[in-house]
Amino acid sequence: MAERTVFQSIPKKHVLSLPPLASVYEAACAMTRENSSSVLVMEPPDVLLGIVTERDLTTRVLAKAREPRRTPVRMVMTPTPVCVPPETRVSDAVLIMIEKGFRHLPIVGAGGKILGVFSVRDALPQEIGTALSQAEFNEQVNDVLG
């Protein structure tokens, strides 16, 4: 079976984005509303400036006692995030994230079009299923062996 690509593995093809002057509060509300762990910071029509994640909200806003309603996302975003094409294999994307120390990768298609954001969580469903199957198999073998 062929390995999944990052584009195949993301549940939402909708891109959540805000302009650079939007507040951190607006970002947190949008992320909560969309059940998303990140928001892209973009200038119209489609220029990617950065990304804001749950971790950024914790480490760059809460831990530094910044006022969420007065702090623009451009002040706490990760600028020019590493991006991957949609055909990137999940294992390659996870390797990039491990090596670079982050958990989100914007997916950029032909012509620079943003197609979505791959999160490390998106790598889990199939792999968890495989692990559970292995655990069940091990349990059955242990039962047979006594």
C-alpha positions as CSV (number, residue, x, y, z in Angstrom):
1,M,0.0,0.0,0.0
2,A,1.4,3.4,-1.0
3,E,2.1,5.8,1.9
4,R,-0.3,8.7,2.3
5,T,0.6,12.2,1.3
6,V,0.2,15.2,3.5
7,F,-2.7,16.4,1.4
8,Q,-4.5,13.1,1.6
9,S,-4.1,13.1,5.4
10,I,-5.4,16.5,6.3
11,P,-9.1,16.4,7.3
12,K,-9.9,20.0,6.4
13,K,-9.0,21.4,3.0
14,H,-10.2,24.8,4.3
15,V,-7.4,27.3,4.9
16,L,-7.8,29.3,8.1
17,S,-6.1,32.7,7.7
18,L,-6.0,36.2,9.2
19,P,-4.3,39.4,8.2
20,P,-1.1,40.5,10.0
21,L,-2.9,43.2,12.1
22,A,-5.6,40.8,13.4
23,S,-5.3,40.5,17.2
24,V,-4.1,37.4,19.0
25,Y,-7.5,37.2,20.6
26,E,-9.1,37.1,17.1
27,A,-6.7,34.3,16.2
28,A,-7.5,32.3,19.3
29,C,-11.3,32.7,18.7
30,A,-10.9,31.7,15.0
31,M,-8.9,28.6,15.9
32,T,-11.4,27.6,18.6
33,R,-14.4,28.2,16.3
34,E,-12.7,26.1,13.5
35,N,-11.3,23.5,15.9
36,S,-7.9,24.2,14.4
37,S,-4.4,24.2,16.1
38,S,-3.0,26.9,13.8
39,V,-3.9,29.9,11.7
40,L,-2.0,31.3,8.7
41,V,-1.0,34.9,8.6
42,M,-1.6,36.2,5.1
43,E,-1.8,39.4,3.1
44,P,-4.4,39.5,0.4
45,P,-4.7,38.0,-2.0
46,D,-2.6,35.0,-1.1
47,V,0.8,36.0,0.3
48,L,1.9,33.8,3.2
49,L,3.7,35.8,5.9
50,G,3.7,33.4,8.8
51,I,1.8,30.9,11.0
52,V,0.5,31.2,14.6
53,T,0.0,27.9,16.5
54,E,-1.4,26.9,19.9
55,R,2.2,26.7,21.1
56,D,2.8,30.3,20.0
57,L,-0.2,31.5,22.0
58,T,1.2,29.8,25.1
59,T,4.9,30.7,24.8
60,R,4.7,34.1,23.0
61,V,1.5,35.5,24.5
62,L,0.5,33.9,27.8
63,A,4.0,33.2,29.1
64,K,5.0,36.8,28.3
65,A,1.9,38.4,29.7
66,R,1.0,40.1,26.4
67,E,-2.5,41.6,26.1
68,P,-4.3,39.3,23.5
69,R,-6.7,42.0,22.3
70,R,-3.9,44.5,21.7
71,T,-1.2,42.2,20.3
72,P,-1.2,41.7,16.5
73,V,-0.6,38.2,15.2
74,R,2.4,39.5,13.2
75,M,4.2,40.0,16.6
76,V,3.9,36.4,17.7
77,M,3.8,34.5,14.4
78,T,6.6,32.2,13.1
79,P,7.6,34.1,9.9
80,T,8.1,32.4,6.5
81,P,7.2,28.9,7.7
82,V,8.7,25.9,6.0
83,C,6.1,24.7,3.4
84,V,5.7,21.4,1.5
85,P,4.0,20.4,-1.7
86,P,0.9,18.3,-1.5
87,E,2.6,15.1,-2.8
88,T,5.0,15.1,0.2
89,R,4.8,11.7,2.0
90,V,3.6,11.8,5.6
91,S,6.9,10.2,6.9
92,D,8.9,12.9,5.1
93,A,6.8,15.7,6.6
94,V,7.1,14.2,10.1
95,L,10.9,14.0,9.6
96,I,11.0,17.7,8.6
97,M,9.0,18.6,11.7
98,I,11.2,16.5,14.0
99,E,14.4,17.9,12.6
100,K,13.2,21.5,12.6
101,G,11.3,21.3,15.9
102,F,7.7,22.3,14.9
103,R,4.4,20.7,14.5
104,H,2.7,22.4,11.5
105,L,3.5,22.6,7.8
106,P,1.6,24.7,5.3
107,I,0.9,22.7,2.1
108,V,1.5,24.8,-1.0
109,G,0.4,23.7,-4.5
110,A,1.0,24.9,-8.0
111,G,1.4,28.6,-8.4
112,G,2.0,29.1,-4.6
113,K,-1.6,28.3,-3.7
114,I,-2.1,27.4,-0.1
115,L,-4.0,24.1,0.1
116,G,-4.1,23.5,3.8
117,V,-1.9,22.9,6.9
118,F,-0.5,19.5,7.8
119,S,-0.2,19.0,11.6
120,V,1.7,16.2,13.3
121,R,-1.7,15.1,14.6
122,D,-2.7,14.4,11.0
123,A,0.0,11.7,10.9
124,L,-1.5,9.8,13.8
125,P,-4.8,8.1,12.7
126,Q,-3.3,5.4,10.4
127,E,-0.3,4.9,12.6
128,I,-2.4,4.6,15.7
129,G,-4.6,2.0,13.9
130,T,-1.5,0.0,13.0
131,A,-0.2,0.2,16.6
132,L,-3.5,-1.0,18.0
133,S,-3.6,-3.8,15.5
134,Q,-0.1,-4.9,16.5
135,A,-1.1,-4.6,20.2
136,E,-4.1,-6.8,19.6
137,F,-2.0,-9.3,17.7
138,N,0.6,-9.4,20.5
139,E,-2.2,-10.0,23.1
140,Q,-3.6,-12.9,21.0
141,V,-0.1,-14.5,20.7
142,N,0.4,-14.2,24.4
143,D,-2.9,-15.9,25.0
144,V,-2.0,-18.7,22.7
145,L,1.4,-19.2,24.2
146,G,0.0,-19.1,27.7
